[in-house]
């Protein structure tokens, strides 16, 4: 009986390079805020910890390991199961309690590895785990797949519940010490994260000069941040104190740990709470409240709200716009620091559904854009490959969800996205040591993108947004961006899709050319860190991303349609990206794409 229930629970887990996730709430309901998990998931937690112990001890027999949780109610009981297994295997972990993902991952630079218990943006009844070593990010896909196989092998035993109980048999005195020392380790992690954040935000530049510039600007133009914490792990992190330290105001709502008052995913439908608070503050005369964010439960993702001075209202930035502005800012910051130009090797690592506007932004700074498969680990590892080739990769990430990663961080962090925008707004024109003009970040962008006429000294964020290359892109959280499919083998599905596409391409080519100027196409796939262009067999993309670039007669990209099965959710994601402001074209191409997938799935 136990074995049957255990195997059923195990079969529902999703094991991806970005993390392992499932519904841990005892009821099995994904929106259940209970603190309880069943005996099967306690056993699963123990086997997860044992798999990581075996993994980390292959290279270090006496590792220092941190373990932390996000703000989900089931976190403590999962952590307790894992801590017991670590102790039983001779590892006394540093337990940080509730900690933001960027915080524990930054702290990992000082130790040997980490276990982070979280399901990121998934509903409250979900939970899971991310594993890492000491490089500040999750373990790479190649190692993650081996770890997953080892975990499943450990689970493949008779009487797994009893086996897990044996694995968890630890010294109770040591267990009490782990909890007693938790506050000390949490303070150490906070202190390191604060110093690390400064290093990330300022790069090689003098932090006193950078923050001095921000403070000088905000003396005359005060700037405050509004945050809807939504009970997330960031409630116990550095946000408030760090902004205040840099001369910036900070207004927070739902700032109590675990007070999760609405859906977790930081998409437009949930960013309205932050926008409403910004509007309330503005009406009270707090006109400094012009930027805002809402993190997800683990605090590594936070999309942006801003005050539109032209419309006199708070607006939610689209995820692709958040990433585009972050890239613009950080590339301009490199130019401001004298690091761009003909002889420089600057690159950006992005996921394959990131809007093509990134290529246009990168072109202004002579930067290379390299694409990897969806998944934070894939983008981070592609950046590492580029650095090994001699490129400077200051910024990377997943434009499709607004996830900005600024080097040397190896994980998304809303603080870095917010400070990218702050630098754009606050680092303005000045003088070089020789007395010549030194253009600020936005002025540099306007000059290099041939938009000098759009620069004004009293610009606001809406002025910056209006200089971005214009694209129409499917939002990742839109209902039409998610498909339910029956085919479990994605290679088979994509092979069928290819036949449908080739047949319909011949039928639609003339009308596509007449209506949108589309004359040609190129199929591209992304698997891990590898991008393969001009493929003739769509099935080789497997579980990776498949993109069809739609081109004009001169082979310029006009649009793309894209597909990939989610690695962390039971859905198939699709999207369309179109050059220009053309919602009709985006809707038609996405519907065509979705219809072809449905036909292929039903064959």
N, C-alpha and C positions, 0 to 999 in steps of 0.2 A: 504493500500500500504506500509506504513512505517513498519507495523507489519510484513508483509510478507518478506520484505527485511531484516529486523532485524533478524527474525528467521532463514533465510537462512545464514546470516553471522554468527550467533551463532552456527549453526549446523556444520560449518566448523572448529570450534575451537577444538584443542586437549587439554584436561584437564588431566594432569598426575601429579603424586607425585613430579616429578622433575620440573614442571612448566607448565603454560598455554601458548599455542602458536597458532598462526594463521597468515594469510597474512593480514596485516593492511594497506598496500599501497593502495591508493584510486583506482588505476587501477585494483587491484586484481592480478597483476603480481608479482611473487615472486622475480624477479630480478630488480624491479622498485626502483630506488633510490629517489623517491619523498619524500617530507616532509609532504604531505597531506594524511589524512585519511578521510573516508566518515562519514556521520552523524551516521550511524549504529555502526561503531566501536568506535566513541566517546561515544555513549550510553553504549556500552559493557564495555568500560574503566571505566565509572562511576559506573556501577553495580559491577564490580570487586572490586573497591575501597570500595564500601558500604558493600560488603560481608566481606571484611577484617576488616573494622571498627566494624561490629557486632561481628566478631570472637574475635578480640583482647579485646573488651570491656566486654566480658564475664568474664574476669579475672582481668581487670584493667580499671577502668572508666575514668582515666586521663592519657593515655599512651603517652610516648615520642616515636615518630615514625620518622625514616629517610626514605626518598624516593630518588631514584637515577635512572639513565638511562645508558644504554651502548651507543655506538657511532652511532647507527642507526638513519637515518634521521627522522623517525616518532616518536622517543622518546619524544621530547619536548611537542608535542601536546597531547600525551597520558598522560604524567606527569601532564600537566595542568588540564586535565579532572579529574584526580585522586586527585590532590591537592585541587581542588574546593570542591570535595565531603568530603574530610577529614576536611576542614575548616567548611563546613556546619554542620558537626557532632561534632564540638567542639574540633577538634585536629589540632593544628598548627604544621605541619610537618617541619622537618629539610631537606631542599632540597639540595642535594649534586651535582646536575647537572650530568655531565658525570663522572662516577665512576666505577672502576673495581669491579666485583662481590666479590672477596676476601676482597676488601677494605671496602665496605659497610657492609659485613657480619662480619668482624672483629669489625667494629665500633658498630655493634648492641649489643656487650657485654656491652656497656656503657649506653644503652637505653632500650626500651621495645620491639622494633620490627622494621621491615623494609619492604618496598615494592621496589622491584627491577624490572625495566622495561627492558626486554631483551628477545631475542630469541636465545641466545647463539651462536652456530655455524651455525644456519639456514641462508638461503640466505637473502639479504639485505631488501627485501620487507616484510619479516616476522617481527613480534614482539610478545611480550607476557609479562608475569609477573611471578616473584617468590616472595613468601611471607615467612617471618620468624619472629621469636620472638627474644629472647636475648641470644641464645646459639650459635650463629655464623653460623648457617646453615638454610636450608629451613625447613619448618614445616614437621613433620613426616607424612608418608603415611596415617595413621589412621585419623589424623586431616585434612590432605589435602582433603581426600574424603568427609568429612563432609562439609568443606568449599566449595568444588565444587558443592555439592548438594544445599547448601544455595544460591550460586551464581545463579544457574539455576532456583531456586525458585523465586529469585528476578526478574529474566528476564521474568518469565512467567506471564506477566501482559498485560492488554489492553493498547494500546498506549505507548509502552516502550520508544519511543523517548521523548515524553513529560514528562514521569515519570523521565527519566534520567536528563532532564533539570531542573526539580524541585529539584532533589537530588544534583545538582551542583550549586544551588543558594547560593553563599557565599558572605561574606563581601569583597568587592574589595580592601579596605584599607589593610585588613589582607593579601590578596593575594599579594599585592605589597611588604609587609613586608617579606613574605616568600622568594620572589626572591631577595630582597635586602640583606637578611641575609645569602644567599646561600654560598657566598665566605667564611664567617666565619666558617660555619659548614663543608665545604669542607676541610679547613685547619685543623680543629680538627680531621676529619676522617683520613687525611693523617698522622698526627702525631701519632695517635693511631695505625694505620696500620703498621707504621715503627717499633714501639716498639713491637707490637704483632709479626711481622715477625721475629724479633730477638729471641723472646721467642720460636717460632715454630722451627726455624732452629737449635737452640742450646739446646732445651729441658731443662733438669735440670742442664746441664753443665754450667760452668762459660763462659759467652759469650766472655769475654776478652781473655780467654785462647783459645777458639775455633777460633775466628777471628784472634787472635794473631798467631796461627799456620798457618792459611791461608796466612796471610800477610808475615810471615817468609818464607814460601815456594815460594810465588810469587815474592819475592825480587830477587831470582835467576832464577826462571822460571815464567816470567810474564804471566798472564792469563787474557784474555779479552772476553767479551760476545758480540755476534752479534745478534741484534733483528730486525726482520721485524714486526714493529708495525701494519702495514696494517690499519692505522687509527683507531685502536681499543681504548677501554676505558683506556688501559694501557698507552696511550700517555700522560695522565694527572695523572698518579700515581707515585709511588716512584722508579721505576726501575732504572733510570739513577743515581739518587743521592745515592740510597742504594748500588749499586754495587761499585760506586766510593768511598763511605765511607769505604768499606771493602778492599780497595786497589786493586780493580779490574777495568779493563778498560771496556768501554761500547760503542759500535758502533750501531747506530739505523738508519733504513731506513723507509720511509713512516710513519714518526713520527708526522704527523699533524692530530689532531682529526678529525674524519669523512672522512679522505682521504683514503677511502676503495678502493684500486686499483685492487684487484683481489678477487677471491672467499674466503669466510670467514673461512671455515672449515680447521683446521690445520692438514691436511693430506698430505702425500708425494707429491702429485701433486702441492700443494701450498707452501710447504717448500722449493721448488727449488729456490725461490727468496732469501731466507736467505742463502741458500747454495751458490748461485752465488755471493752474496755479500762477503761471507767468502772467496771464491776463489779469488775475486778481491783484498781483503785486503792482503791476503797471497802473491799474486804476487807483491804487493807494498812493501813487506818486513815486514808487520805487522804480524809476525809469532806468536804473542800472541793471535790472534783471533782463538780460538780453540773450543769454545762452542757457540751455537746459539739456538734461539727459535722463534716461531711465535705464538702469542696468537690468540684466536678467539675474536669475537667482544666484549664480556663481560670480557675478560681477565682472565678467571678462568682455561683455558686450553691452554697449549702450548707445542706442541711436539718439539723434539730436533734435531738439526743438530750438527755434530761434525767434527773435522779435523782428518782424518785418516792418521796418520804419516807414516804408512807402505805403503799406496797407494798414499800418497801425494795428497789427494783431500778431498773435503767436501762431507760428506755423511749424509743422512737422517736416523735417527734411527727409526725402526719400533715401533709402539705404545706399543706392548707387551714388547719390549726390554727396552723402557723408564721406564716402570713400574717395570720391573725386576731389573734394575740397581738401581732404587730408593729404592726398598725393600732391596736389598743387602746392599746398603749404610747405610740405617737407622738401619737395624739389626746389622750390623757391628759397627755402632755408639753406639748402646746399649751395645754390647760386649766390646767396647773400654772404655765405662763408667762403666763397671763391673756389668751390669744388666742382663746378660744371664747366662745360666748354668743349672744344674740339678734341683735346687730348685726354679728356676724362673718360672713365669707364663707369657710368652710372646705370643702374638697372632697377627694375621693379618686378617683383614676383607677385602674380595674381592668379585667382582661380579662373577656370575657363568660361564661366558665365558672367564674368565682370564685363560691364559695358565697354564697347569699343572707344568710348570717349577717352579712356585712359591712354590709348595710343596717341590721340591728338594732344593731350596734355604733356605726355612724355616727349613728344617730338619737339616741343618748344624748348626743352632743356637738354636735347640730344641724349635722351635716356632710352635704354632698351626695355621692352616689355616682354617678360617671359611668363608663359601660362602653364599652370599645373592643374591636376584634377581637383575637384571640390574636396575640401577637408583641410583644416588648419595645418595638420602635420605635413601634408603634401606641399602647401605653399611655403611653409618654413623650410622644409628640406630643399625645395627648389632654390630658395634664396641662398642656402648654404652652398649649394653646387655653384651658383653664380659667384659667390665670394671666393670659392676655390679657384675660379677662372680669372680672378683679379678684379672683379666688379665691386663697386661700393653699392650695397643695397640697404639704403636707409629705411625705406618703407615698403611694406608688402601687405598682402591681405586678401580678403574675399569681398570684392565689391558688391556681390549679389546680396550680402547681408550687412553691409556697412562695416565689416570687421577690419579695422586698421591695426596693423602690428608695426611698431616702430623699433628698429634695431637700437640697442642690443636686446630688447625684449623679444621673446619668442611666442608671445600669446597676445591676443587682443586685450585692449585696456581702454575703457572710456575716458580715463584721464588723459591719455595720449591723443585721442581724437579731439577732446575739448581743447587741449593746449595747442593742437595744430591750428584750430580756428582762432584761438587767442593770439597766437603768434602772427597770424595773417592780419588780424585787426590792430595789433599793438606795436609790431615792429615796423615803424614808418620811416620815411625818408630822413636821412641825416647827412653827416659829413665824414669823409675818409680822413685819416691823419694828415694828408697833404692838402686838405681843404676842399677837395673835389666832392661832387654830389655822390652820396651812397643811397641808392634806391632801396626802399622798404620792400617787403615780400610781395604785396599786391602790385606795387608799381613795377617790380621786376617781371611779374607774370604778364601784366598788360603790355610791356615793351616787347618781351620775347614772343608773345602770341599775336603780335601785330594789332593790338587793341589799345594803343597808347591814348587814343581819344576818350576811352572809357574811364581813365584814371582821374579821380578827384581827391583832394586832400582830406575831405570830410566823408569818405566812403563808409558804408556800413556793410554788413554781411550780404544783404540782398544785392548790393552792387557787385560783389565778388561772384555770387551765384549767377548773375546775369552775364558774366563773361565766360562761363563754362561752355564747352562744346555741347550743342543741343542734340539729345538723343531721346527716343521714346522706348522705354524698357518695361517689361513685365515685372511687377513687384513680386518678391519671393513669397509673400504671405497672402497673395490674392488666391481666391478659390480656383480660378482657372489655371493657376500655376501648378496645381496638384492633380495627378491622375491616379486612379486605382486600376491596376492591371492584374491579370490572372497569370500571365507567363512568368515563371520564376527564374528561368534561364534568360538573362538579358542578352546574351550573345544571339540566341535563337530569335528573340524578339526583334533585335536590330537587323538581323539578316532578312526577316520578313518585312520589316519597315523599309529596307533598301529596295526591295522589289516593288513595293507600293509607291515609294517615292519616285523611282525611275519611270514607272508607268505614268504617274500623274505629272511628273515634270514635263514629259513629252506633250501631254495634253494642255498644260497650263502655261508653258513657256512663252507663247506668243502674247497671251493676255497679261502675264507678269511684266513682260518687256514694255508693252503698250501703257500699262497703268503705272508701273513703278520704275521702269528702266532696268529691271533685272534681266540679265542676258545669260549669266553663267553661274555656276556654283562650285564650291570646293568643300569636300567632307574632311573634317579634322577630328581626331580623337585624343583624349587626355587620360592617361593611366598613371597614377602616382605622380612622379615628377616629369614624366616623359610626354611630350606632345608630338604627335605624328600627323603631318599635313598631307593633303591630297590623297587620302586613302581610297581604295577601290573596293574594299571589303568592310562594310560597316560593322560586322560582327566582331572584328578584332578589338573594338573598344570594350567589349565585355561588360563589366559592371562600372566602367569608367564613364566619362562624359563623351557624348557624341554631338558634334556641332556641324551644321550646314551653313557655310558662309555664302551669302547671296550677293552677286557682283554685277557691276555694270559692264558695258562693252569694253572698257579700258581696264578691267579686272580690279577696279576699286570696290571695296566692301561697302555695300549699302545696308545690309542687315544680316542677322544670323538667327537661326532657330536651333534650340539646344535641348538635350534630354539627358537625364541620369536618374537611376534609382537611388533613393536616399539610403545612406549607410546607417542612420540613427533613427529613422522613422519608417513605418510601413507604407511609403508613398513613392510615386514616380514623379519627379520634378521636371517641368518644362518651362521654357521661357523664350522670349523673342526680344531682340534688340534692333532698333531701327535708327538710322542716321536722320536727324532732323525732328521737327515737331509734327509727327504724323501718326496719330492714334489709330486712324482707320487702317493704315498699312500694318501696324503692329497687331491689331486685333485680327485682321484677316489672315496674316501669316501664322499667328499662333493657333488660330482655329484650324487652319489647314494642317498644320503640324500635328495637333492633338487628334484630329480625325484620322490621319494616316496611322498614328500609333494605335488607335482603337481598332482600326481595320486589321492591322498586323496582329494585334493581341487576340483577335477573334478568329484568326485563320487556323 
